[in-house]
Amino acid sequence: MAKTRISISLESEHAERIRAHAERAGMDVSAYLVNAATRQMAEVEAAEAQFAEIDALIAAAEEEAGALPPLPEPAEGDLTEEERREVRAAMDLVHGADVANGLSDRRSDAA
């Protein structure tokens, strides 16, 4: 197999660590880097293969969800005060208290 030269640039401390690791592994730097890169690519490809079916299901669900019409906004009387507090608490968890409270303050001002 023909070989291709690839030039890389890195911090000198990284270069020294790579040289030291390659030496401990009994390899030259090129072989060590090729081995490390090949191992990393194999790990990524294995993970992609492992989750390919799930990724396809998620993509299909997202596509299907994108075609759905938006839910109607709740009317003033649709939620009890307790339910409103629960929604605010959930928004605080998801977006952080400042953002969620800002949203709920604007919504209550508009109501």
N, C-alpha and C positions, 0 to 999 in steps of 0.2 A: 504494500500500500504506500502510495506517495505521501510524503510528509509536507505539511504546510507550516511555515513559520508565522507565529503570532507574537506581536510585541505588546507587552503590558507595562503600565507605569503604576508604581505603588510607593508608599512611604518606606523609607529605609528600614524602620523598625519592623515593618511587616516582612520585608524582603529577608531580613536577618532571621526572623522567626521561621519563615518558610524554609530557608536554607538549613537551619538547625533541625527542623522536623524531617526534612528530606534525608539529611545525613543519618539521623537516628533510624529512619526506615530503610536505610541502605539503598537509597535511590538518588538519581540526580534530580535537580530542581524541575526540569521539564517533565520527567516521568512522574514525579510526585504531584505536580499540578494537574497533569492529565488524569492521573488516578483520582485525585480529589474531585475534579470537575465531573468525571465520568460517574463517580459514586453519587454525587449530588444530583446529576441529571436522572440517574436510575431511581433515586428516592422520589423525586418530583413526579416522574412518569408513573411510578407505582401508586403514589397518592392520587394522581389524576385518574388512573384506571380504577382504583378502589372506589372513588366517588363519582365516576362518570354517570352511572345510573341515577344517583341522587341529584346530581347537577342537571341532568336532563329533565327530571321530574320538576325541579324547582323552576327551570326555564319555562316549561310548559305551563305550570301554574301561574307564573308571572304574566305570561302571554295571555292566558285565559282571564286573569284578573284585570288586565289592562283593557279588555274588551267589555267589561261589565260597566253598566251605567253607574254614575256616582250615587252614593246613598243620599237621601234627602236630609237636609238639616233638621234637627229636632225642633219641634215647636216649643214655645215657652212652657206649656204644661206637660210635656212628655217626660220630664225627669223630676223626681222629687228632690228636695234640698239635700237629702242624704246621698242620693245618686250623684248629684252635682259635686258634693264633697269628695266622693269616691273617684269621680273623673278627674278632679283637680289633683288629688293625691297621686293618681296614676300618671298624670301629665308631669307632676313634679319628679317622679321616678324616672320617666323617660327623657324629659328635656331639661331637668334641673328646675329648682324652685323659681328662680328669677324669670325664666322664659315662660314656664307654665303659668305663673301668676300674672305675668304681663298679658298673656293670651286671655286668661279668664277675666282679668280686669277689663280688657277691651271688649270682650264679648258681653260682660254684664253691663258695661256702659251703653252698648248698642241696643241692649234689650229693653 
